[in-house]
Amino acid sequence: MSDSHKITELLQAWSAGDSTALDELIPLVDRELKKIAHAYMRKEKQGHTLQTTALVVEAFLRLMQGQPVDWQSRHQFYAIVARRMRQVLTDHARQKLASKRGHGAEHVNIDDLFLTSEQSEELLLLHEALERLAQLDQRKALIVEYRYFGGFTFKDVAEMLGVSESTVDREWGLARVWLKKEITPNTLD
């Protein structure tokens, strides 16, 4: 049995309550999760103290603490974990901005010291714009999330969404233009 089928099988067993399946699953998905986290971290300021492994762990913990998921495929799993990684980084950015504005001044998170307030604001603007895009067109929002934040290829995204690579390519371009206009509405191209 290939690793991809084994991963799906283990995900389904874990979803059904088999805790030993999780122990078998983690070594099979660890490399890909670190690859996704690395893609996220490349977009952060150099020297950010939240490392790839820490991002994977935090995202996985959030996944485990959230609502149970009826796993259908490994692609679904990677997509959901990638979304949790984006949420972790967005939360860090919010904390950084809150401390900049004087909220929570008594608590300083060392991880946030390396994320500039400009980067925090940009990340929050992108996150908010992506949330608005998801309300208008869920598939375009997922394409951006998987490509930009998850580092997935057009082929991977096409497989995850069950569409052609050309559809992903076209919608990726449209989503990028929409997001740029949404984030910087007062600029003229």
C-alpha positions in Angstrom: 0.0 0.0 0.0 1.4 3.4 -0.9 2.0 6.1 1.7 -0.8 8.3 0.4 -3.4 5.5 0.8 -1.9 4.6 4.2 -2.2 8.2 5.3 -5.9 8.4 4.3 -6.5 5.1 6.0 -4.8 6.2 9.2 -6.7 9.5 9.1 -10.0 7.7 8.8 -9.0 5.4 11.7 -8.0 8.3 13.8 -11.3 10.0 13.0 -13.1 6.9 14.2 -11.4 7.0 17.5 -8.3 4.8 17.0 -5.6 6.7 19.0 -2.9 4.3 17.8 -3.5 5.5 14.2 -2.3 8.9 15.2 1.0 7.4 16.4 1.5 5.8 13.0 0.3 8.8 11.1 2.7 11.4 12.5 5.9 10.0 11.1 4.2 9.7 7.7 3.0 13.3 7.5 5.8 15.0 9.4 8.0 15.8 6.4 5.1 17.3 4.3 3.9 19.3 7.3 7.4 20.8 7.8 7.5 21.6 4.1 4.2 23.5 4.4 5.4 25.3 7.6 8.7 26.2 5.9 6.7 27.8 3.0 4.9 29.9 5.6 8.0 30.8 7.4 9.8 31.9 4.2 7.3 34.8 4.2 8.2 35.9 7.7 11.0 38.2 8.7 14.3 36.5 8.9 15.2 35.6 12.5 11.6 35.0 13.6 11.9 32.8 16.7 8.8 30.7 15.8 10.6 27.9 13.9 9.1 25.5 11.4 8.7 22.7 13.9 7.0 25.0 16.4 4.6 26.1 13.8 3.8 22.5 12.9 3.3 21.6 16.5 1.1 24.6 17.3 -1.1 24.0 14.2 -1.4 20.3 15.0 -2.4 21.1 18.6 -5.1 23.5 17.3 -6.3 20.8 14.9 -6.6 18.2 17.8 -8.4 20.7 20.0 -10.9 21.7 17.4 -14.0 19.9 16.2 -13.5 16.3 15.0 -13.0 16.0 11.3 -14.4 13.3 9.0 -11.2 12.8 7.0 -11.7 12.0 3.4 -8.1 12.3 2.0 -4.6 13.3 2.8 -5.0 16.4 0.7 -7.9 17.5 3.0 -5.7 16.9 6.0 -2.8 19.0 4.6 -5.1 21.8 3.6 -6.7 22.0 7.0 -3.3 21.9 8.8 -2.1 24.6 6.4 -5.1 26.8 7.4 -4.3 26.2 11.1 -0.7 27.4 10.4 -2.0 30.6 8.8 -4.2 31.1 11.9 -1.2 30.7 14.2 0.8 33.3 12.3 -2.2 35.6 12.2 -2.7 35.3 15.9 1.0 36.2 16.5 0.5 39.2 14.3 -2.5 40.3 16.2 -0.7 39.9 19.5 2.2 42.0 18.1 -0.2 44.8 17.1 -2.0 44.7 20.4 1.2 45.1 22.4 2.2 47.9 20.0 -1.0 49.7 20.9 -0.5 49.2 24.6 -2.9 46.3 25.1 -1.4 43.5 27.2 1.7 45.6 27.9 2.5 43.5 30.9 3.0 40.3 28.8 5.6 40.2 26.1 5.7 37.1 23.8 9.3 36.5 22.7 8.1 35.0 19.4 6.5 38.3 18.4 9.6 40.4 18.9 10.9 39.5 15.4 7.7 40.3 13.5 7.7 44.0 12.7 4.5 46.0 13.2 4.5 46.7 9.5 4.6 43.0 8.7 1.9 42.3 11.4 -0.4 44.8 9.7 0.3 43.4 6.2 -0.4 39.9 7.5 -3.7 41.0 9.1 -4.7 42.9 6.0 -4.1 39.9 3.9 -5.9 37.6 6.3 -9.0 39.9 6.4 -9.0 40.3 2.6 -8.7 36.5 2.2 -11.7 36.1 4.6 -13.7 38.5 2.4 -12.7 36.6 -0.7 -13.8 33.3 0.9 -17.3 34.8 1.4 -17.4 35.7 -2.3 -15.6 32.7 -3.8 -14.5 29.9 -1.5 -12.5 28.1 -4.2 -10.4 31.2 -5.1 -9.7 31.7 -1.4 -8.6 28.1 -1.0 -6.3 28.4 -4.0 -4.6 31.4 -2.5 -4.3 29.7 0.8 -2.8 26.5 -0.6 -0.5 28.2 -3.1 0.7 31.2 -1.1 0.6 30.0 2.5 0.9 26.2 1.9 3.4 26.3 -0.9 1.5 23.7 -2.9 2.0 23.4 -6.6 -0.7 24.1 -9.2 -0.9 20.3 -9.7 -1.3 19.7 -5.9 -4.0 22.4 -5.6 -5.9 21.0 -8.7 -5.9 17.5 -7.1 -7.1 18.9 -3.7 -9.9 20.8 -5.3 -10.8 18.3 -8.0 -10.3 20.8 -10.9 -7.8 21.2 -13.7 -4.4 22.9 -13.4 -5.5 25.5 -15.9 -8.5 26.4 -13.7 -6.2 26.8 -10.7 -3.8 28.9 -12.7 -6.6 31.2 -14.0 -8.3 31.6 -10.6 -4.9 32.1 -8.9 -4.3 35.1 -11.1 -7.8 36.5 -10.6 -7.6 36.1 -6.9 -4.2 37.8 -6.7 -5.6 40.8 -8.6 -8.7 40.9 -6.4 -6.6 40.7 -3.2 -4.2 43.4 -4.4 -7.1 45.8 -5.1 -8.7 44.9 -1.8 -5.6 45.4 0.3 -4.5 48.6 -1.4 -7.7 50.1 -2.6 -6.4 53.7 -3.1 -3.5 52.8 -5.4 -3.8 52.9 -9.2 -2.1 50.3 -11.3 
